[in-house]
Amino acid sequence: MKNTDLAEKIKELRNQAGLSQELLAEKCQLSLRTVQRIENGESAPRGDSLNRLAGVLNVPVTELFDQPEHEDKSYTA
């Protein structure tokens, strides 16, 4: 998974939870700049940070890496 995919997923979940970046950072006990870097795809959370984000966003860590299945339209019927 690319950092951008993870970044988009975290941002999407944060928005669904109605949290600002500042509030997410506070609840995760991470710096605002760290949350900004994660959401911009500049860095990927690991270990404890990943667990904290998943916990605050109320999802299992594995959900952060789940990618939506795209319908394959490359075949002809």
N, CA, C and O atoms as CSV, one atom per row, in Angstrom:
chain,resi,resn,atom,element,x,y,z
A,1,MET,N,N,0.847,-1.175,0.000
A,1,MET,CA,C,0.000,0.000,0.000
A,1,MET,C,C,0.888,1.230,0.000
A,1,MET,O,O,1.879,1.300,0.726
A,2,LYS,N,N,0.526,2.173,-0.802
A,2,LYS,CA,C,1.260,3.424,-0.865
A,2,LYS,C,C,0.897,4.296,0.326
A,2,LYS,O,O,-0.187,4.172,0.897
A,3,ASN,N,N,1.827,5.190,0.696
A,3,ASN,CA,C,1.538,6.136,1.768
A,3,ASN,C,C,0.285,6.940,1.456
A,3,ASN,O,O,-0.479,7.281,2.360
A,4,THR,N,N,0.070,7.247,0.171
A,4,THR,CA,C,-1.094,8.071,-0.185
A,4,THR,C,C,-2.395,7.317,0.071
A,4,THR,O,O,-3.390,7.930,0.457
A,5,ASP,N,N,-2.409,6.000,-0.136
A,5,ASP,CA,C,-3.619,5.222,0.138
A,5,ASP,C,C,-3.932,5.228,1.626
A,5,ASP,O,O,-5.077,5.431,2.029
A,6,LEU,N,N,-2.908,5.004,2.436
A,6,LEU,CA,C,-3.084,5.021,3.881
A,6,LEU,C,C,-3.488,6.419,4.343
A,6,LEU,O,O,-4.357,6.566,5.202
A,7,ALA,N,N,-2.864,7.429,3.779
A,7,ALA,CA,C,-3.170,8.813,4.134
A,7,ALA,C,C,-4.638,9.138,3.849
A,7,ALA,O,O,-5.324,9.737,4.677
A,8,GLU,N,N,-5.101,8.742,2.685
A,8,GLU,CA,C,-6.494,9.004,2.309
A,8,GLU,C,C,-7.461,8.273,3.230
A,8,GLU,O,O,-8.505,8.815,3.594
A,9,LYS,N,N,-7.121,7.047,3.608
A,9,LYS,CA,C,-7.990,6.257,4.481
A,9,LYS,C,C,-8.089,6.910,5.859
A,9,LYS,O,O,-9.178,7.019,6.423
A,10,ILE,N,N,-6.954,7.341,6.395
A,10,ILE,CA,C,-6.959,7.977,7.716
A,10,ILE,C,C,-7.735,9.289,7.667
A,10,ILE,O,O,-8.513,9.586,8.573
A,11,LYS,N,N,-7.529,10.063,6.626
A,11,LYS,CA,C,-8.255,11.329,6.493
A,11,LYS,C,C,-9.759,11.081,6.371
A,11,LYS,O,O,-10.563,11.779,6.990
A,12,GLU,N,N,-10.129,10.093,5.577
A,12,GLU,CA,C,-11.543,9.752,5.402
A,12,GLU,C,C,-12.170,9.345,6.734
A,12,GLU,O,O,-13.254,9.814,7.080
A,13,LEU,N,N,-11.496,8.480,7.475
A,13,LEU,CA,C,-12.022,8.030,8.765
A,13,LEU,C,C,-12.091,9.178,9.765
A,13,LEU,O,O,-13.035,9.262,10.550
A,14,ARG,N,N,-11.101,10.058,9.740
A,14,ARG,CA,C,-11.105,11.221,10.631
A,14,ARG,C,C,-12.308,12.107,10.335
A,14,ARG,O,O,-12.998,12.560,11.248
A,15,ASN,N,N,-12.550,12.348,9.055
A,15,ASN,CA,C,-13.694,13.186,8.664
A,15,ASN,C,C,-15.011,12.523,9.040
A,15,ASN,O,O,-15.933,13.199,9.495
A,16,GLN,N,N,-15.114,11.210,8.856
A,16,GLN,CA,C,-16.334,10.491,9.237
A,16,GLN,C,C,-16.590,10.578,10.730
A,16,GLN,O,O,-17.737,10.607,11.176
A,17,ALA,N,N,-15.505,10.619,11.500
A,17,ALA,CA,C,-15.627,10.717,12.954
A,17,ALA,C,C,-15.886,12.150,13.408
A,17,ALA,O,O,-16.138,12.398,14.587
A,18,GLY,N,N,-15.821,13.100,12.458
A,18,GLY,CA,C,-16.072,14.493,12.789
A,18,GLY,C,C,-14.940,15.134,13.585
A,18,GLY,O,O,-15.167,16.045,14.381
A,19,LEU,N,N,-13.719,14.650,13.362
A,19,LEU,CA,C,-12.568,15.165,14.093
A,19,LEU,C,C,-11.728,16.079,13.214
A,19,LEU,O,O,-11.560,15.828,12.020
A,20,SER,N,N,-11.208,17.127,13.807
A,20,SER,CA,C,-10.219,17.956,13.121
A,20,SER,C,C,-8.869,17.267,13.267
A,20,SER,O,O,-8.715,16.352,14.076
A,21,GLN,N,N,-7.902,17.706,12.487
A,21,GLN,CA,C,-6.552,17.172,12.645
A,21,GLN,C,C,-6.038,17.450,14.058
A,21,GLN,O,O,-5.378,16.608,14.666
A,22,GLU,N,N,-6.346,18.631,14.567
A,22,GLU,CA,C,-5.896,19.011,15.897
A,22,GLU,C,C,-6.469,18.081,16.968
A,22,GLU,O,O,-5.750,17.640,17.865
A,23,LEU,N,N,-7.752,17.792,16.869
A,23,LEU,CA,C,-8.395,16.935,17.856
A,23,LEU,C,C,-7.896,15.495,17.739
A,23,LEU,O,O,-7.689,14.825,18.751
A,24,LEU,N,N,-7.704,15.023,16.516
A,24,LEU,CA,C,-7.161,13.680,16.323
A,24,LEU,C,C,-5.771,13.592,16.944
A,24,LEU,O,O,-5.462,12.626,17.642
A,25,ALA,N,N,-4.942,14.583,16.697
A,25,ALA,CA,C,-3.594,14.605,17.258
A,25,ALA,C,C,-3.642,14.569,18.786
A,25,ALA,O,O,-2.899,13.824,19.425
A,26,GLU,N,N,-4.517,15.375,19.352
A,26,GLU,CA,C,-4.641,15.430,20.806
A,26,GLU,C,C,-5.078,14.093,21.379
A,26,GLU,O,O,-4.499,13.610,22.352
A,27,LYS,N,N,-6.101,13.495,20.779
A,27,LYS,CA,C,-6.615,12.218,21.276
A,27,LYS,C,C,-5.605,11.084,21.112
A,27,LYS,O,O,-5.576,10.156,21.920
A,28,CYS,N,N,-4.783,11.157,20.074
A,28,CYS,CA,C,-3.771,10.124,19.827
A,28,CYS,C,C,-2.472,10.402,20.571
A,28,CYS,O,O,-1.571,9.563,20.603
A,29,GLN,N,N,-2.385,11.573,21.160
A,29,GLN,CA,C,-1.159,12.031,21.804
A,29,GLN,C,C,0.005,12.057,20.807
A,29,GLN,O,O,1.119,11.627,21.102
A,30,LEU,N,N,-0.300,12.575,19.623
A,30,LEU,CA,C,0.695,12.801,18.581
A,30,LEU,C,C,0.731,14.294,18.311
A,30,LEU,O,O,-0.210,15.012,18.649
A,31,SER,N,N,1.800,14.760,17.712
A,31,SER,CA,C,1.850,16.182,17.379
A,31,SER,C,C,0.952,16.452,16.170
A,31,SER,O,O,0.713,15.570,15.345
A,32,LEU,N,N,0.471,17.666,16.088
A,32,LEU,CA,C,-0.341,18.062,14.944
A,32,LEU,C,C,0.452,17.865,13.659
A,32,LEU,O,O,-0.085,17.386,12.660
A,33,ARG,N,N,1.727,18.233,13.685
A,33,ARG,CA,C,2.570,18.102,12.489
A,33,ARG,C,C,2.681,16.645,12.059
A,33,ARG,O,O,2.721,16.363,10.862
A,34,THR,N,N,2.731,15.719,13.000
A,34,THR,CA,C,2.787,14.297,12.655
A,34,THR,C,C,1.515,13.877,11.938
A,34,THR,O,O,1.578,13.180,10.924
A,35,VAL,N,N,0.366,14.288,12.447
A,35,VAL,CA,C,-0.905,13.957,11.805
A,35,VAL,C,C,-0.956,14.578,10.408
A,35,VAL,O,O,-1.414,13.936,9.462
A,36,GLN,N,N,-0.494,15.808,10.276
A,36,GLN,CA,C,-0.476,16.460,8.966
A,36,GLN,C,C,0.417,15.700,7.992
A,36,GLN,O,O,0.043,15.506,6.835
A,37,ARG,N,N,1.572,15.275,8.438
A,37,ARG,CA,C,2.485,14.518,7.563
A,37,ARG,C,C,1.885,13.184,7.149
A,37,ARG,O,O,2.039,12.754,6.006
A,38,ILE,N,N,1.207,12.537,8.075
A,38,ILE,CA,C,0.568,11.257,7.760
A,38,ILE,C,C,-0.518,11.468,6.710
A,38,ILE,O,O,-0.574,10.735,5.722
A,39,GLU,N,N,-1.375,12.455,6.912
A,39,GLU,CA,C,-2.475,12.699,5.978
A,39,GLU,C,C,-2.008,13.229,4.633
A,39,GLU,O,O,-2.716,13.088,3.636
A,40,ASN,N,N,-0.840,13.831,4.587
A,40,ASN,CA,C,-0.285,14.309,3.318
A,40,ASN,C,C,0.533,13.239,2.610
A,40,ASN,O,O,1.049,13.472,1.516
A,41,GLY,N,N,0.655,12.074,3.223
A,41,GLY,CA,C,1.420,10.990,2.623
A,41,GLY,C,C,2.921,11.184,2.722
A,41,GLY,O,O,3.684,10.481,2.059
A,42,GLU,N,N,3.351,12.133,3.546
A,42,GLU,CA,C,4.779,12.400,3.707
A,42,GLU,C,C,5.447,11.375,4.608
A,42,GLU,O,O,6.652,11.143,4.502
A,43,SER,N,N,4.677,10.764,5.490
A,43,SER,CA,C,5.197,9.706,6.353
A,43,SER,C,C,4.069,8.741,6.654
A,43,SER,O,O,2.891,9.087,6.564
A,44,ALA,N,N,4.448,7.528,7.012
A,44,ALA,CA,C,3.459,6.498,7.339
A,44,ALA,C,C,3.588,6.156,8.817
A,44,ALA,O,O,4.696,5.961,9.316
A,45,PRO,N,N,2.467,6.084,9.512
A,45,PRO,CA,C,2.538,5.732,10.929
A,45,PRO,C,C,2.941,4.270,11.083
A,45,PRO,O,O,2.592,3.423,10.261
A,46,ARG,N,N,3.669,3.997,12.132
A,46,ARG,CA,C,4.078,2.623,12.423
A,46,ARG,C,C,3.832,2.340,13.892
A,46,ARG,O,O,3.685,3.252,14.706
A,47,GLY,N,N,3.790,1.079,14.207
A,47,GLY,CA,C,3.733,0.630,15.596
A,47,GLY,C,C,2.708,1.337,16.443
A,47,GLY,O,O,1.510,1.313,16.161
A,48,ASP,N,N,3.208,1.974,17.496
A,48,ASP,CA,C,2.336,2.602,18.479
A,48,ASP,C,C,1.458,3.692,17.874
A,48,ASP,O,O,0.279,3.798,18.212
A,49,SER,N,N,2.024,4.499,16.982
A,49,SER,CA,C,1.230,5.573,16.357
A,49,SER,C,C,0.076,4.993,15.557
A,49,SER,O,O,-1.036,5.521,15.592
A,50,LEU,N,N,0.332,3.925,14.847
A,50,LEU,CA,C,-0.708,3.268,14.056
A,50,LEU,C,C,-1.804,2.727,14.972
A,50,LEU,O,O,-2.991,2.866,14.677
A,51,ASN,N,N,-1.407,2.119,16.066
A,51,ASN,CA,C,-2.384,1.596,17.035
A,51,ASN,C,C,-3.199,2.720,17.663
A,51,ASN,O,O,-4.406,2.579,17.863
A,52,ARG,N,N,-2.544,3.829,17.971
A,52,ARG,CA,C,-3.263,4.970,18.561
A,52,ARG,C,C,-4.284,5.533,17.583
A,52,ARG,O,O,-5.421,5.812,17.962
A,53,LEU,N,N,-3.881,5.701,16.323
A,53,LEU,CA,C,-4.803,6.231,15.311
A,53,LEU,C,C,-6.009,5.309,15.149
A,53,LEU,O,O,-7.153,5.764,15.150
A,54,ALA,N,N,-5.746,4.028,15.013
A,54,ALA,CA,C,-6.850,3.072,14.844
A,54,ALA,C,C,-7.775,3.101,16.052
A,54,ALA,O,O,-8.996,3.051,15.902
A,55,GLY,N,N,-7.203,3.181,17.238
A,55,GLY,CA,C,-8.015,3.217,18.449
A,55,GLY,C,C,-8.922,4.430,18.510
A,55,GLY,O,O,-10.109,4.313,18.815
A,56,VAL,N,N,-8.364,5.590,18.220
A,56,VAL,CA,C,-9.157,6.829,18.263
A,56,VAL,C,C,-10.195,6.836,17.149
A,56,VAL,O,O,-11.302,7.342,17.334
A,57,LEU,N,N,-9.845,6.277,15.997
A,57,LEU,CA,C,-10.785,6.241,14.871
A,57,LEU,C,C,-11.759,5.073,14.992
A,57,LEU,O,O,-12.647,4.892,14.158
A,58,ASN,N,N,-11.569,4.283,16.056
A,58,ASN,CA,C,-12.483,3.183,16.383
A,58,ASN,C,C,-12.569,2.135,15.279
A,58,ASN,O,O,-13.655,1.667,14.937
A,59,VAL,N,N,-11.416,1.774,14.727
A,59,VAL,CA,C,-11.353,0.734,13.701
A,59,VAL,C,C,-10.174,-0.181,14.014
A,59,VAL,O,O,-9.211,0.249,14.648
A,60,PRO,N,N,-10.239,-1.431,13.579
A,60,PRO,CA,C,-9.060,-2.284,13.732
A,60,PRO,C,C,-7.947,-1.782,12.811
A,60,PRO,O,O,-8.216,-1.209,11.755
A,61,VAL,N,N,-6.716,-1.998,13.213
A,61,VAL,CA,C,-5.572,-1.540,12.417
A,61,VAL,C,C,-5.676,-2.054,10.988
A,61,VAL,O,O,-5.333,-1.339,10.047
A,62,THR,N,N,-6.141,-3.275,10.816
A,62,THR,CA,C,-6.225,-3.859,9.473
A,62,THR,C,C,-7.133,-3.060,8.554
A,62,THR,O,O,-6.933,-3.059,7.339
A,63,GLU,N,N,-8.134,-2.378,9.115
A,63,GLU,CA,C,-9.044,-1.591,8.272
A,63,GLU,C,C,-8.339,-0.401,7.634
A,63,GLU,O,O,-8.745,0.069,6.571
A,64,LEU,N,N,-7.298,0.080,8.274
A,64,LEU,CA,C,-6.548,1.203,7.705
A,64,LEU,C,C,-5.863,0.795,6.410
A,64,LEU,O,O,-5.552,1.639,5.570
A,65,PHE,N,N,-5.631,-0.496,6.255
A,65,PHE,CA,C,-4.930,-0.987,5.070
A,65,PHE,C,C,-5.855,-1.632,4.055
A,65,PHE,O,O,-5.421,-1.978,2.956
A,66,ASP,N,N,-7.133,-1.799,4.409
A,66,ASP,CA,C,-8.090,-2.375,3.462
A,66,ASP,C,C,-8.295,-1.431,2.307
A,66,ASP,O,O,-8.518,-0.235,2.493
A,67,GLN,N,N,-8.218,-1.978,1.115
A,67,GLN,CA,C,-8.470,-1.179,-0.073
A,67,GLN,C,C,-9.808,-1.600,-0.658
A,67,GLN,O,O,-10.131,-2.788,-0.684
A,68,PRO,N,N,-10.581,-0.640,-1.124
A,68,PRO,CA,C,-11.846,-1.006,-1.750
A,68,PRO,C,C,-11.584,-1.826,-2.999
A,68,PRO,O,O,-10.640,-1.577,-3.749
A,69,GLU,N,N,-12.440,-2.801,-3.195
A,69,GLU,CA,C,-12.289,-3.611,-4.402
A,69,GLU,C,C,-12.869,-2.855,-5.576
A,69,GLU,O,O,-14.001,-2.372,-5.528
A,70,HIS,N,N,-12.085,-2.760,-6.626
A,70,HIS,CA,C,-12.531,-2.078,-7.829
A,70,HIS,C,C,-12.988,-3.126,-8.832
A,70,HIS,O,O,-12.349,-4.161,-9.019
A,71,GLU,N,N,-14.090,-2.830,-9.457
A,71,GLU,CA,C,-14.609,-3.742,-10.453
A,71,GLU,C,C,-13.676,-3.729,-11.661
A,71,GLU,O,O,-13.288,-2.670,-12.155
A,72,ASP,N,N,-13.331,-4.911,-12.118
A,72,ASP,CA,C,-12.446,-5.045,-13.262
A,72,ASP,C,C,-13.279,-4.929,-14.537
A,72,ASP,O,O,-14.089,-5.804,-14.843
A,73,LYS,N,N,-13.075,-3.867,-15.256
A,73,LYS,CA,C,-13.835,-3.633,-16.481
A,73,LYS,C,C,-12.950,-3.849,-17.709
A,73,LYS,O,O,-13.266,-3.370,-18.798
A,74,SER,N,N,-11.850,-4.567,-17.533
A,74,SER,CA,C,-10.927,-4.761,-18.643
A,74,SER,C,C,-11.315,-5.918,-19.542
A,74,SER,O,O,-10.687,-6.142,-20.577
A,75,TYR,N,N,-12.339,-6.649,-19.157
A,75,TYR,CA,C,-12.780,-7.762,-19.974
A,75,TYR,C,C,-14.016,-7.364,-20.768
A,75,TYR,O,O,-14.681,-6.378,-20.449
A,76,THR,N,N,-14.313,-8.129,-21.792
A,76,THR,CA,C,-15.527,-7.879,-22.559
A,76,THR,C,C,-16.491,-9.032,-22.333
A,76,THR,O,O,-16.081,-10.190,-22.253
A,77,ALA,N,N,-17.743,-8.716,-22.233
A,77,ALA,CA,C,-18.752,-9.744,-21.964
A,77,ALA,C,C,-19.508,-10.081,-23.224
A,77,ALA,O,O,-20.401,-10.927,-23.201
